[in-house]
Amino acid sequence: MAGELVLVIDDSPTITKVVQLVLTKAGYQVNTAADGEAGLEAVRAQRPHMILLDFVMPRMNGYQFCRELVADASLRDIPVVLMSAKGDQVGERFVKVMGIVDYITKPFSPEAITAVVQHTIGKYRSGHEDEPSLVTGEDLAATDDADRATAKVSALHALRDQVGLIVSQRVTALLALAHDVTKGTGDPDAQVAIDSAAIADAARSALDDASLLKIIGSLDVNLFNEGAPGLRGDLRVVPLAEVLQLLDVQEQSGVLTVERSGARVDIYFRRGRVDQAIAEGIPDEFLLGRFVTDAELMQRADFDAFLDANRSSGKQGGKLIGAQLVKLGYLGEADLKQCLTRQSSELIYEILRWRHGRFRFAAGLELPAAAIDAALGLDVEAVLMEGYRRVDEWHLIERAIDNFDVVFLRNEDSVAQMGRGRLTREELAVLELVNGKNTVKDIIRKSRMGSFEVSKMLYRLLSIKLVRRRVLPVAV
């Protein structure tokens, strides 16, 4: 039954956080520890029903932890499930001894980790029952008055521009008509009267219900409703992952908007699941075309030709372009859904890395037709699991590739010695673009791959010494 205590020992804060979220949602109590030494302290302070254990950790790794655990007669019967990455050299003999009753390979899905815990606790139930602990949340209503005031000014400016454009177009046409009517009459007062009435009528008729709804629909109306409750804040105060987790747990429906430096991502929720993510002001790597060509559903040249012929109907969100591709027979409905799923997931992975920016959630808003049609129903926990894994990898990669303006050189001798047969097709494509002139940004653009994939490949090429960072001469 749920309520049992699980101890998660892993040096990755993101892994421990997401496993804690998944198991807490399933009804378990969860304690965490950052390494084997802290894990032993936690076990002795409060005996868990089972332990989820990482293999590779600083100070005390998984093997050393298990050795200490079985040396204590009062703790050796606690079942341990090992969490290991694909590349970890974990032998079968280790899995079968020293308290290890099962193992699971990272990355794993929320369903997989929950199933392993349920099976393990059910099979090795020890009978130790503890009082349930109180799980408290954090206040996610962080606000920033200065940013809010700036956003309001920008929104009003946009409103004035749109109203002015609509009215001026109508007034220009009516003044031209008035000029034709009064031409040659010699009565300037008549023209003034006609112009005044025409301007008033133009303003009223131009701003009909449809026009007003169109204008208001393009704005964040919450900016003008100071007393309206809502979820909003600063990513420097509240990590995006915690916002996503809250909307998932509460099974919210509405739109989560995340903005930073001209880039904007709208994530459409329906009962706690993501139906689609749509973005503006983002790099080309997140546009639909990349995912269509990555899946080899179309050749890049064919997709570019399609875009050239359909510029008027294209949008970054991808649904209008996708609908056209399906209508013209380039893609099937299932193909489009697969591409939109990858696009929405990649957008969320990307903004999980943002260390600054602002978010706001508007609950209960009617979703746009594109999101309703897409109906991806993405599981937030699964997206976060992969997103956390990528964030961890990014932190490692950024130690060697700290910005996208870095230039690399090929180590031709090492390439010749190793040979190219051990590299994947994608790694070879990236290696060919390393020429001492292309920046990382250039390689991403020319390879038409994602920044994460390119950076990961460059990091591997660096680690096996096939490329090196170009050192610029020091000015004297």
C-alpha positions in Angstrom: 0.0 0.0 0.0 1.1 3.6 -0.6 2.7 5.7 2.2 5.9 3.7 2.6 9.2 5.5 2.9 11.6 5.4 -0.1 15.2 6.8 0.2 16.6 8.2 -3.1 20.4 8.5 -3.2 21.7 10.3 -6.3 24.2 13.1 -6.7 22.1 14.7 -9.4 19.6 17.2 -7.7 17.4 17.1 -10.8 17.1 13.3 -10.8 16.3 13.2 -7.0 13.8 16.0 -7.5 11.9 14.4 -10.3 11.9 11.0 -8.7 10.6 12.6 -5.5 7.8 14.3 -7.5 6.8 11.0 -9.2 6.8 8.9 -6.1 5.1 11.5 -3.9 2.4 11.8 -6.4 2.0 8.0 -6.3 1.5 8.3 -2.5 4.9 7.4 -1.1 7.0 9.3 1.3 10.4 10.2 -0.1 13.8 11.1 1.5 16.8 12.1 -0.5 20.6 12.0 -0.1 23.3 13.4 -2.4 25.9 10.6 -2.0 26.5 7.3 -0.1 27.7 8.9 3.1 24.6 11.1 3.4 22.6 8.1 2.4 23.9 6.0 5.3 23.1 8.9 7.7 19.6 9.1 6.3 19.0 5.3 6.6 20.2 5.3 10.3 18.1 8.4 11.1 14.9 6.9 9.6 14.7 3.4 8.2 13.2 3.3 4.7 11.1 0.5 3.2 13.5 0.5 0.2 16.4 2.4 -1.3 16.8 3.8 -4.9 20.6 4.0 -5.4 22.7 5.7 -8.0 25.9 3.8 -9.0 28.4 6.6 -9.8 28.6 9.2 -7.0 31.3 11.2 -5.3 32.7 10.5 -1.8 30.9 7.1 -1.6 29.7 5.3 -4.7 26.9 2.7 -5.0 29.2 -0.3 -4.4 30.8 1.3 -1.3 27.3 2.2 0.1 26.1 -1.4 -0.3 29.2 -2.7 1.3 28.6 -0.5 4.4 24.8 -1.3 4.4 25.3 -5.1 4.5 27.9 -4.8 7.2 25.1 -3.5 9.5 22.9 -6.4 10.7 20.0 -4.0 11.4 20.1 -2.6 7.8 21.2 -5.3 5.5 17.6 -6.6 4.8 16.5 -3.2 3.3 15.9 -3.9 -0.5 18.0 -1.7 -2.8 17.2 -0.9 -6.4 20.2 0.4 -8.5 19.7 3.3 -10.8 22.5 3.2 -13.5 23.1 5.2 -16.7 23.4 3.2 -19.9 27.2 3.7 -20.0 27.8 2.6 -16.4 29.8 -0.7 -16.1 27.5 -2.5 -13.7 28.1 -6.2 -13.7 25.4 -8.8 -13.2 27.3 -10.2 -10.2 27.1 -6.8 -8.4 23.3 -6.5 -9.1 22.7 -9.9 -7.5 24.6 -9.3 -4.3 25.0 -6.9 -1.4 21.3 -6.1 -1.1 20.7 -5.2 -4.8 17.3 -6.8 -5.7 16.7 -5.0 -9.0 18.1 -2.3 -11.2 16.7 0.3 -13.6 18.5 2.1 -16.4 18.5 5.9 -16.8 16.7 7.6 -18.4 13.6 6.0 -17.1 9.9 6.9 -17.4 7.7 7.9 -14.4 5.7 4.7 -15.0 8.8 2.6 -14.9 10.2 4.0 -11.6 6.7 3.8 -10.0 6.3 0.1 -11.1 9.7 -0.8 -9.8 9.0 0.7 -6.4 5.6 -0.9 -6.2 7.0 -4.3 -7.1 9.9 -4.1 -4.7 8.0 -2.9 -1.7 5.3 -5.4 -2.3 7.8 -8.2 -2.5 10.1 -7.2 0.3 7.7 -5.6 2.7 9.5 -5.3 6.1 6.6 -4.4 8.3 8.2 -1.1 9.5 5.5 1.5 9.4 6.3 5.1 10.0 4.1 8.2 10.5 3.5 10.0 7.3 5.4 13.2 6.9 3.9 16.5 5.9 4.8 17.5 2.3 4.6 21.3 1.9 4.7 23.3 -1.3 6.4 26.6 -2.1 4.8 30.0 -2.8 4.9 30.4 -6.6 3.3 33.8 -6.8 6.5 35.8 -7.2 6.0 39.2 -8.8 8.1 42.0 -10.1 6.4 45.4 -10.2 9.0 47.0 -12.5 8.6 44.3 -15.1 4.9 44.4 -14.9 4.8 48.2 -15.4 7.1 47.8 -18.5 4.9 45.1 -19.9 1.8 47.2 -19.4 3.4 50.2 -21.2 4.3 47.9 -24.1 0.9 46.4 -24.3 -0.8 49.9 -24.4 1.6 51.0 -27.1 0.6 48.0 -29.1 -3.0 48.7 -28.6 -2.6 52.3 -29.8 -0.8 51.2 -32.9 -3.4 48.7 -33.8 -6.3 51.0 -33.2 -4.6 53.8 -35.1 -4.0 51.5 -38.1 -7.6 50.4 -38.3 -9.1 53.9 -37.9 -6.6 55.6 -40.2 -7.3 53.2 -43.0 -11.1 53.8 -42.7 -10.7 57.6 -42.3 -8.4 57.9 -45.3 -10.9 56.2 -47.5 -13.8 58.4 -46.2 -11.9 61.6 -46.5 -11.1 60.7 -50.1 -14.8 60.2 -50.6 -15.7 63.5 -48.9 -13.2 65.3 -51.1 -14.9 63.9 -54.2 -18.4 64.9 -52.9 -17.4 68.5 -52.0 -15.1 69.1 -54.9 -16.2 72.2 -56.8 -18.9 73.3 -54.4 -16.9 76.2 -53.0 -18.3 75.5 -49.5 -15.4 74.6 -47.2 -17.7 74.4 -44.1 -19.6 71.5 -45.7 -16.3 69.6 -46.1 -15.4 70.2 -42.5 -18.8 69.0 -41.3 -18.6 65.9 -43.5 -15.0 65.1 -42.3 -16.0 65.4 -38.6 -19.0 63.1 -39.0 -17.0 60.7 -41.1 -14.2 60.4 -38.6 -16.7 59.8 -35.7 -18.6 57.2 -37.8 -15.3 55.6 -38.9 -14.1 55.2 -35.3 -17.3 53.6 -34.2 -17.7 51.3 -37.2 -14.0 50.3 -37.4 -14.0 49.2 -33.7 -16.8 46.7 -34.0 -17.0 43.7 -31.7 -14.9 41.5 -34.0 -12.1 44.1 -34.2 -12.1 44.8 -30.5 -11.9 41.1 -29.7 -9.0 40.7 -32.1 -7.1 43.5 -30.4 -7.8 42.3 -26.9 -7.0 38.8 -27.8 -3.5 39.8 -28.7 -2.9 41.3 -25.3 -2.3 39.9 -21.8 -5.5 41.2 -20.3 -4.2 40.2 -16.8 -1.8 43.2 -17.0 -4.8 45.5 -16.6 -6.6 43.6 -13.9 -4.5 44.3 -10.8 -6.7 42.3 -8.4 -7.0 39.2 -10.5 -5.5 36.1 -8.9 -3.0 34.2 -11.0 0.3 32.3 -11.1 3.1 34.6 -12.2 6.7 35.2 -11.3 10.4 35.4 -12.1 12.4 32.3 -13.2 15.3 33.5 -11.0 13.0 33.0 -8.0 10.8 30.0 -9.1 12.3 27.4 -11.4 10.1 26.6 -14.4 10.1 22.9 -13.4 8.3 23.6 -10.2 5.6 25.6 -12.1 5.1 22.7 -14.5 4.9 20.2 -11.6 2.3 22.3 -9.9 0.1 22.6 -13.0 0.4 18.8 -13.5 -0.4 17.9 -9.9 -3.4 20.3 -9.8 -4.6 19.1 -13.2 -4.9 22.6 -14.4 -6.2 23.8 -17.8 -5.1 27.0 -19.4 -2.0 28.7 -20.9 1.4 29.0 -19.4 3.4 31.8 -21.0 7.2 32.0 -20.5 9.1 35.0 -21.9 12.8 36.0 -22.1 14.7 38.6 -24.2 12.1 38.7 -27.1 11.5 34.9 -27.1 8.1 33.6 -25.9 6.7 30.1 -25.5 3.0 29.4 -24.8 2.3 26.0 -23.3 -1.3 24.9 -23.5 -2.5 22.7 -20.6 -5.6 20.5 -20.5 -6.3 18.8 -17.2 -2.6 18.8 -16.3 -1.3 17.5 -19.7 0.4 19.5 -22.4 -1.6 19.7 -25.6 1.0 21.8 -27.5 3.8 24.3 -27.0 4.0 27.2 -29.5 6.8 29.8 -29.7 7.7 33.1 -31.1 11.2 34.7 -31.5 13.0 31.4 -31.3 15.9 29.9 -33.3 15.1 28.0 -36.5 16.1 24.8 -34.9 12.7 24.7 -33.1 10.6 25.3 -36.1 8.5 22.4 -37.5 10.7 21.9 -40.6 13.6 20.5 -38.6 11.5 17.8 -37.0 9.8 16.9 -40.4 13.2 16.5 -42.0 14.8 14.8 -39.0 12.1 12.1 -39.2 13.0 11.8 -43.0 9.4 12.5 -43.8 10.5 15.2 -46.4 13.8 16.2 -47.9 15.0 19.6 -46.8 14.9 21.0 -50.3 11.3 19.9 -50.8 10.3 21.4 -47.4 12.0 24.7 -48.3 10.2 24.8 -51.6 6.9 24.1 -49.8 7.6 27.0 -47.4 8.4 29.4 -50.3 5.1 28.5 -51.9 3.1 28.9 -48.6 4.7 31.9 -46.8 1.4 33.6 -46.3 0.0 30.7 -44.2 3.1 29.8 -42.2 3.4 30.2 -38.4 6.0 29.2 -36.0 3.6 27.2 -34.0 3.6 24.7 -36.8 -0.1 23.6 -36.9 -1.0 25.7 -40.0 2.0 24.5 -41.8 1.4 21.0 -40.6 -2.2 21.1 -41.7 -1.1 22.2 -45.2 1.4 19.4 -45.3 -1.3 16.8 -44.4 -3.8 18.3 -46.9 -1.2 18.2 -49.7 -0.3 14.6 -48.9 3.3 15.2 -47.7 2.5 13.9 -44.2 -0.1 11.7 -42.5 -2.0 12.8 -39.4 0.1 10.4 -37.3 3.4 11.8 -38.8 2.3 15.3 -38.0 1.4 14.4 -34.4 4.8 12.8 -34.0 6.6 15.9 -35.3 4.5 18.3 -33.1 5.2 16.1 -30.1 9.0 16.4 -30.7 8.7 20.1 -31.3 6.7 20.8 -28.2 8.9 18.6 -26.0 12.1 20.3 -27.4 10.7 23.7 -26.7 10.0 22.7 -23.0 13.5 21.2 -22.7 15.0 24.4 -23.9 13.1 26.8 -21.6 13.9 24.5 -18.6 17.5 25.8 -19.1 16.5 29.4 -18.9 18.0 31.0 -15.8 16.0 34.2 -16.1 12.8 35.3 -17.6 9.1 35.6 -16.5 6.2 33.3 -16.5 2.4 33.7 -16.1 -0.4 31.2 -16.1 -3.9 32.0 -17.3 -6.3 29.3 -16.0 -9.4 28.3 -17.9 -8.7 30.2 -21.1 -10.2 28.6 -24.2 -7.3 26.9 -26.1 -6.7 28.0 -29.7 -7.8 25.7 -32.5 -4.2 24.7 -33.2 -3.7 23.3 -29.7 -7.2 21.7 -29.7 -6.4 19.9 -33.0 -3.0 18.8 -31.9 -4.2 17.3 -28.6 -0.8 15.9 -27.8 -1.6 15.1 -24.2 2.1 15.0 -23.1 2.8 13.7 -19.7 4.6 16.5 -17.7 6.5 14.0 -15.5 7.9 12.2 -18.6 8.9 15.5 -20.2 10.6 16.7 -17.0 12.5 13.5 -16.7 14.1 13.9 -20.1 14.4 17.6 -19.6 16.3 17.2 -16.3 18.6 14.7 -17.9 19.4 17.2 -20.6 19.9 20.0 -18.1 22.4 17.9 -16.3 24.2 17.2 -19.6 24.2 20.9 -20.5 25.9 21.8 -17.2 28.6 19.3 -18.1 28.9 20.5 -21.7 29.0 24.2 -20.8 32.3 23.6 -18.9 33.9 23.1 -22.3 31.6 25.0 -24.6 30.7 28.1 -22.7 29.3 30.1 -25.6 28.2 29.5 -29.2 30.9 31.8 -30.6 33.7 29.4 -29.8 35.6 28.0 -32.8 37.2 24.5 -33.0 40.0 22.9 -35.0 40.2 19.3 -36.1 43.2 17.3 -34.9 43.9 15.7 -38.2 46.5 13.3 -36.9 44.0 11.9 -34.3 41.2 11.7 -36.8 43.5 9.7 -39.2 44.7 7.4 -36.4 41.3 6.7 -35.0 39.5 6.5 -38.3 36.0 7.7 -39.0 34.3 4.3 -38.8 33.7 4.7 -35.1 31.7 7.9 -35.4 28.0 8.1 -36.2 26.7 9.8 -39.3 25.7 12.9 -37.3 29.1 13.1 -35.6 30.8 12.9 -38.9 28.6 15.7 -40.2 29.6 17.9 -37.3 33.3 16.9 -37.6 33.3 18.0 -41.3 32.0 21.4 -40.2 34.9 21.9 -37.7 37.4 23.9 -39.8 38.9 26.6 -37.6 36.4 29.1 -39.0 32.9 28.0 -38.2 31.6 28.9 -34.7 29.4 26.6 -32.8 26.5 28.8 -33.9 27.6 28.3 -37.6 27.8 24.5 -37.1 24.3 24.4 -35.7 22.9 26.5 -38.6 24.7 24.6 -41.3 24.1 21.1 -39.9 20.4 21.9 -39.4 20.5 20.0 -36.1 19.5 21.1 -32.7 21.9 23.1 -30.4 21.8 20.3 -27.8 22.7 17.6 -30.3 25.5 19.6 -31.9 26.9 20.6 -28.5 26.8 17.1 -27.2 28.6 15.8 -30.3 31.3 18.5 -30.1 31.8 17.6 -26.4 32.3 14.0 -27.3 34.7 14.9 -30.1 36.6 17.1 -27.6 36.7 14.3 -25.0 38.3 11.8 -27.5 40.6 14.6 -28.7 39.5 14.7 -32.3 38.9 18.4 -32.1 40.4 21.2 -29.9 39.4 24.7 -29.1 41.0 27.4 -31.2 43.1 29.7 -29.1 43.0 33.3 -30.3 46.3 35.2 -30.4 46.8 37.6 -27.5 47.1 41.3 -28.5 50.3 43.0 -27.4 
